[in-house]
Amino acid sequence: MEKLGRKLRIGPTDNTSYERTPRENLRIIPPAARDSFLPYSRVQPGIRLGENDLTRLAPDLPRADGDAIEMSGQILDDTGQPLRHALVEIWNANKYGKYAHDLDGYSAPLDPNFIGLGRMLTDEEGRYKFWTIDPGCYLARPDINRWRPKHIHLSIRGGASRLITQMYFKDAEHNDTDPMRIVMGDDFHLNIGKQYETPNIDVERGYKFDIVIRGKDSTFFE
Amino acid sequence: MVKNNMNDTINPTNRLPLTNEDTVGPYYPICYDHDDRMDLTKSIVGQQFEPKGDKIILRGRYIDKNGDGAHGALIEFWQANAQGVFRTEDTESSPEIDPHFDGYTRYRTVTGDFELKTIKSGTQLGRAPNITLTLFSDGISRLVTQVFFENEISNETDPVLMSLPQDKRDKLIARLVGEDDDNIPIYDIEIILAGEGETPFFDDFLALGWRD
């Protein structure tokens, strides 16, 4: 009997899971080819100062609608080593649950003061910090009345580490019926930001989201 | 077998639980594209330096179960240089590294189509020339596969291709379909995400943190 890898589950993610999820099991990578499956990104984009503050379009322009929040944390590999100088990109909907993205046809209003994209490099200790707007939840599938709870998307890329994920909020509306939360099962708590007080800075509250990401020496499943 | 010395093998059960992967969703910021390149044969724009090796163009498209393009997906490309060596932290200063070839890029495809200008990788360590493609898209978290090239003798002994049944091997081999105005050969591959004629994808997830 041929040994095979995971069989991916079809959704129930947003719109295209049925069309895009392979029906066959994944294949096991032969040991001799393992290294070739670990992309290493050396080049990082030029980053402008202030790209980690999403709450204003420029320092003297008005704040976007909604609660300004801080999201911060440390990125470690699974052996506990910090991921230094990695690119962290975030994107999230505005207060009303609307993305500025071309493809978002949701009926909620755009906020002219909120673009909803930010990025920065982690520091020597693998730390990152963003200010953004507490995002709204939104009706992702009007056809079946399915909502997505509020969440912030993150993409992390540095060296041999790569992760695309989302940060969720504790006990938020629609968490329990969210397709991605259901797929994560008991591990959902790993993707919830932990709220903290921010008495001395100009945001309403903070969320600590520490991330553990696969490092280059990780063991492969066999 | 917990060991305290950092240089010792770390007991896998000591590993930290991984943050869950999640879908990239449909709204990945397109505007970040300007930092990405679909031409790996120019290491620095505006300079004459070029990587060693034979230039090729890999043209392809991701197709869903209905035959439609996987619009709005993010694709990452990863390959070795002409000597078959990957450029990583560990090999950065190796004499086998081509300072004018990086081997990594990413691209956000609007339609599911892509076209990468690059060089054909070398054949070190028994590997046939190949490019690793990672797809992030709405509906899935991540899919990984490798693309090979038609008419390479080394295909016959490549461990990845050999691990597959014959009909699946063919799904990973890009066909030579012509050349461009500069006589650079153009290879073409169709990657079928689901259903009839499905392309094989690989399980690069590690043991820890993974559960069925």
Contacts between the chains, C-beta under 8 A, distances in Angstrom:
chain1	res1	chain2	res2	distance
A	5	B	202	7.1
A	5	B	203	2.7
A	5	B	205	7.9
A	6	B	203	5.3
A	6	B	205	6.8
A	6	B	210	7.5
A	6	B	212	7.2
A	8	B	140	7.0
A	11	B	139	6.7
A	13	B	23	5.2
A	13	B	138	7.0
A	13	B	139	5.2
A	13	B	140	7.4
A	14	B	23	7.0
A	14	B	25	6.4
A	14	B	26	6.5
A	14	B	138	5.4
A	14	B	139	6.6
A	15	B	26	6.9
A	15	B	138	6.1
A	15	B	139	6.7
A	16	B	64	6.9
A	16	B	70	7.7
A	16	B	137	7.1
A	16	B	138	5.0
A	16	B	139	3.4
A	17	B	138	8.0
A	17	B	139	3.9
A	17	B	140	6.8
A	18	B	65	7.0
A	18	B	139	7.6
A	19	B	64	3.9
A	19	B	65	4.7
A	19	B	66	5.8
A	19	B	68	7.2
A	19	B	139	6.7
A	19	B	193	7.4
A	19	B	194	6.5
A	20	B	64	5.2
A	20	B	65	7.4
A	20	B	70	6.1
A	20	B	137	6.1
A	20	B	138	7.6
A	20	B	139	4.1
A	20	B	140	5.3
A	20	B	193	4.7
A	20	B	194	6.1
A	21	B	139	6.6
A	21	B	140	5.8
A	21	B	193	7.4
A	21	B	194	5.8
A	22	B	143	6.9
A	22	B	193	6.2
A	22	B	194	5.4
A	22	B	198	5.8
A	22	B	199	7.8
A	22	B	201	5.5
A	23	B	194	5.7
A	23	B	195	6.5
A	23	B	198	6.3
A	24	B	198	5.6
A	24	B	200	7.2
A	26	B	201	5.3
A	26	B	202	5.9
A	26	B	203	3.7
A	27	B	163	6.6
A	27	B	164	6.7
A	27	B	200	5.2
A	27	B	201	6.9
A	27	B	202	5.1
A	27	B	203	6.6
A	28	B	163	7.0
A	28	B	202	7.6
A	28	B	203	6.1
A	29	B	160	7.3
A	29	B	163	8.0
A	29	B	202	5.1
A	29	B	203	6.8
A	29	B	204	6.1
A	30	B	159	4.1
A	30	B	160	6.1
A	30	B	162	7.6
A	30	B	163	5.0
A	32	B	125	6.9
A	32	B	126	6.5
A	32	B	127	7.6
A	32	B	159	4.4
A	33	B	127	6.8
A	33	B	146	7.7
A	33	B	159	5.2
A	33	B	160	4.8
A	35	B	86	6.4
A	36	B	78	7.7
A	36	B	80	7.2
A	36	B	86	7.0
A	36	B	127	6.6
A	36	B	130	6.8
A	36	B	132	5.9
A	36	B	146	7.0
A	36	B	160	7.9
A	37	B	132	5.9
A	37	B	144	6.3
A	37	B	146	7.7
A	37	B	202	6.5
A	37	B	204	4.7
A	38	B	88	7.9
A	38	B	204	7.8
A	39	B	76	6.0
A	39	B	78	3.6
A	39	B	104	5.6
A	39	B	132	6.4
A	39	B	134	6.7
A	40	B	78	7.5
A	40	B	86	6.7
A	40	B	87	6.8
A	40	B	88	4.1
A	40	B	89	6.9
A	40	B	103	7.8
A	40	B	104	6.4
A	41	B	104	4.7
A	41	B	106	8.0
A	42	B	87	6.4
A	42	B	92	7.9
A	42	B	102	6.0
A	42	B	104	6.6
A	43	B	102	6.0
A	43	B	104	6.9
A	45	B	32	7.2
A	45	B	35	3.3
A	46	B	35	7.1
A	76	B	16	6.5
A	78	B	15	4.3
A	78	B	16	4.9
A	78	B	18	6.0
A	78	B	206	7.9
A	78	B	208	6.6
A	78	B	209	7.5
A	79	B	10	5.7
A	79	B	15	6.6
A	79	B	16	7.6
A	80	B	16	6.2
A	89	B	29	7.1
A	89	B	32	6.6
A	91	B	27	6.4
A	91	B	28	6.9
A	91	B	29	5.3
A	99	B	27	4.5
A	101	B	26	7.5
A	101	B	27	4.1
A	101	B	29	7.3
A	101	B	30	7.4
A	102	B	30	7.1
A	103	B	26	5.6
A	103	B	27	6.7
A	103	B	72	6.4
A	104	B	26	7.7
A	104	B	27	6.0
A	117	B	29	4.6
A	117	B	31	7.0
A	117	B	32	7.5
A	119	B	32	7.3
A	153	B	22	7.9
A	153	B	24	7.3
A	153	B	25	6.2
A	153	B	27	7.5
A	153	B	28	7.6
A	155	B	24	7.2
A	155	B	28	7.5
A	159	B	88	7.6
A	159	B	89	5.9
A	160	B	88	6.7
A	160	B	89	7.6
A	162	B	76	7.6
A	162	B	134	7.7
A	163	B	19	6.6
A	163	B	21	6.5
A	164	B	21	6.5
A	164	B	22	6.6
A	164	B	23	7.6
A	164	B	24	4.9
A	164	B	136	5.4
A	164	B	141	7.2
A	164	B	142	7.1
A	165	B	19	5.6
A	165	B	20	6.3
A	165	B	21	6.0
A	165	B	22	4.5
A	166	B	22	4.3
A	166	B	23	7.9
A	166	B	25	7.9
A	180	B	22	5.4
A	180	B	23	6.5
A	184	B	20	4.7
A	184	B	22	7.9
A	185	B	211	7.7
A	187	B	17	7.3
A	187	B	20	5.5
A	187	B	209	7.8
A	187	B	211	7.9
A	188	B	20	7.5
A	190	B	17	6.1
A	190	B	18	7.6
A	190	B	19	5.4
A	190	B	20	5.8
A	191	B	19	6.3
A	191	B	20	5.2
A	191	B	22	7.0
A	211	B	19	4.7
A	212	B	16	4.5
A	212	B	17	6.4
A	212	B	18	5.1
A	212	B	19	5.2
A	213	B	18	7.0
A	213	B	19	6.6
A	214	B	18	6.4
A	214	B	206	5.9
A	216	B	88	7.6
A	216	B	89	7.9
A	218	B	206	4.3
A	218	B	208	7.6
A	219	B	12	5.7
A	219	B	206	5.2
A	219	B	207	5.2
A	219	B	208	6.8
A	220	B	204	7.0
A	220	B	205	7.9
A	220	B	206	5.6
A	220	B	207	7.0
A	221	B	203	6.6
A	221	B	205	5.9
A	221	B	206	5.9
A	221	B	207	4.2
A	221	B	210	5.8
A	222	B	207	7.6
